[in-house]
Amino acid sequence: MADLAEAAGLVLDPWQRYVLEHGLGERPDGKWSALEVSCWVPRQNGKGAVIEARVLAGLFLFGEKKILWSAHEYKTAQEGFLRIRELIQAAPDFNRLVKRYWEGSGEQGIELTTGQRLKFIARSRGSGRGFSGDCIILDEAQELTLLQMKALFSTMSAKSMHGNPQIWYFGTPPEDPAAWVYGIRKDGEAGKDRLAYFDWGLGEIDPAVPLKDRLKEYADRDLWYRANPGLGIRISEEFCENELSRLKEGFAPERLGMWLPWAGEGVPKWQVISEAAWTARCNPDSKRDGRPAFGVYVPPDRSYTAIGAAGVSTLGGRHIEVTGRDGVLDYRPGVKWVVARLKELERHQPSVLVIDDKALADEAEAAGLTVHRATPSDVVTGCQLFYDGVAGPDEDARDVWHIGQKEVDDAVEGAVKRDVGGSWAWQRRDLAVDVTTLPALSLALFGHSTKRVHRPSRPTPMAAFA
């Protein structure tokens, strides 16, 4: 592989070769020993060269059909495209195999005459959902969220039986002490199977040590060299000296690769609704009776969508659930599937369809659906109705039944409140929690409980969602 990289003018450092050689080990059956490869190294040490060499090998050595290079920010993905194009164009044997380079609509890519494709996307723009590849490069991995990874693994699963997929994570320690990648670090340090873990960082920051004492420790040049395999090659000691004087405590994660203590353990759960209150309102025998109200929620990164339903319960009071069919809940990656599914659910003659996402509401209306576009006030009201119906101060008003769907249970366990103009709405406790189902159910409950937004009555609808 090093020879292949050199053919494009890319000369690898020993540490870069080490990561690639060990990350690309094979089992006797020919599949990668590591499904996931994780590389954590401070900035400007040359991790980009590892990515470039892996991509070149995927295209010109392994024959991988689809490669996805993803970064958190558009500019990082664009820089990756420009760099890999430069390398390929510098190697005539590679460049003559290129069918086209393309740029536009916030995405770039390269297609070979063999039909192989390399695609560059920015996760912050919400693109890349549903893209299944043989090799997935996740640069700036410290910014990854649970929703993004659920969407990715959902699409990658199709490759697991007959393909040979591999996911590479590259990044620096995250600023969020509850970031999703702490799970990767924990598994890597525990030696989890099928994960190749490389971390040049010097462990965790200890906030119990006074800052002045930590700064004295950070000035140790031996530590600089331990954490920075590119020091003396592409980073100078003089630069590190200036960096320490300017960044102070920020020098630890930025140059020494040190992680903040993980905030995932010890963070209180069930902060909004207690476990006892939620369990008390669970009854799998509850069924919807009559017309449902539907609520649809899409989080800002648009990686997942949920459809919630609310109506009258056969047990008395109100009923909520996430809709679904054949055991698969309508809580799925992306948004492309949503309008088609909503059109199917029209057979239940809903009293109202509530959506607070403008783009999705526009698409639904263009498809002929009647939509109530939720206002910020509607969103807040839905959250209050949910809370009061499950755990409110008035026991007689606790009339909302749920059926114990695990995805909803997990969301209630991990939810917190975010302030909205003196009131509140749902928010996840940390990046390891997903609460998408709760806003969807709250919007549905708002729709069911607010007669002024209802459509005219029609004949009795079907009882079970299908």
Stockholm file with secondary structure:
# STOCKHOLM 1.0

chainA/1-466         MADLAEAAGLVLDPWQRYVLEHGLGERPDGKWSALEVSCWVPRQNGKGAVIEARVLAGLFLFGEKKILWSAHEYKTAQEGFLRIRELIQAAPDFNRLVKRYWEGSGEQGIELTTGQRLKFIARSRGSGRGFSGDCIILDEAQELTLLQMKALFSTMSAKSMHGNPQIWYFGTPPEDPAAWVYGIRKDGEAGKDRLAYFDWGLGEIDPAVPLKDRLKEYADRDLWYRANPGLGIRISEEFCENELSRLKEGFAPERLGMWLPWAGEGVPKWQVISEAAWTARCNPDSKRDGRPAFGVYVPPDRSYTAIGAAGVSTLGGRHIEVTGRDGVLDYRPGVKWVVARLKELERHQPSVLVIDDKALADEAEAAGLTVHRATPSDVVTGCQLFYDGVAGPDEDARDVWHIGQKEVDDAVEGAVKRDVGGSWAWQRRDLAVDVTTLPALSLALFGHSTKRVHRPSRPTPMAAFA
#=GR chainA/1-466 SS CHHHHHHTTCCCCHHHHHHHHHHTCBCTTSSBSCSEEEEECCTTSSHHHHHHHHHHHHHHTSCCSEEEEEESSHHHHHHHHHHHHHHHHTCHHHHTTEEEEEEETTEEEEEETTSCEEEEEEGGGTCCTTCCCSEEEESSGGGCCHHHHHHHHHHHGGGTTTSCCEEEEEECCCSSTTCTTHHHHHHHHTTCTTEEEEECSCCBCCTTSCHHHHHHHHTCHHHHHHHCTTBTTTBCHHHHHHHHHHHGGGHHHHHSCCBCCCSSTTCCSSCSSCHHHHHHTBCTTCCEEEEEEEEEECCTTCSEEEEEEEEEETTSSEEEEECEETTEESEEESSTTHHHHHHHHGGGCCSEEEECCHHHHHHHHHTTCCCEECCHHHHHHHHHHHHHHHHCSCGGGCCEEBCCCHHHHHHHHHEEEEEETTEEEEEESSTTCCCTHHHHHHHHHHHHHCGGGCCCCCSCCCSSCC
#=GC SS_cons         CHHHHHHTTCCCCHHHHHHHHHHTCBCTTSSBSCSEEEEECCTTSSHHHHHHHHHHHHHHTSCCSEEEEEESSHHHHHHHHHHHHHHHHTCHHHHTTEEEEEEETTEEEEEETTSCEEEEEEGGGTCCTTCCCSEEEESSGGGCCHHHHHHHHHHHGGGTTTSCCEEEEEECCCSSTTCTTHHHHHHHHTTCTTEEEEECSCCBCCTTSCHHHHHHHHTCHHHHHHHCTTBTTTBCHHHHHHHHHHHGGGHHHHHSCCBCCCSSTTCCSSCSSCHHHHHHTBCTTCCEEEEEEEEEECCTTCSEEEEEEEEEETTSSEEEEECEETTEESEEESSTTHHHHHHHHGGGCCSEEEECCHHHHHHHHHTTCCCEECCHHHHHHHHHHHHHHHHCSCGGGCCEEBCCCHHHHHHHHHEEEEEETTEEEEEESSTTCCCTHHHHHHHHHHHHHCGGGCCCCCSCCCSSCC
//
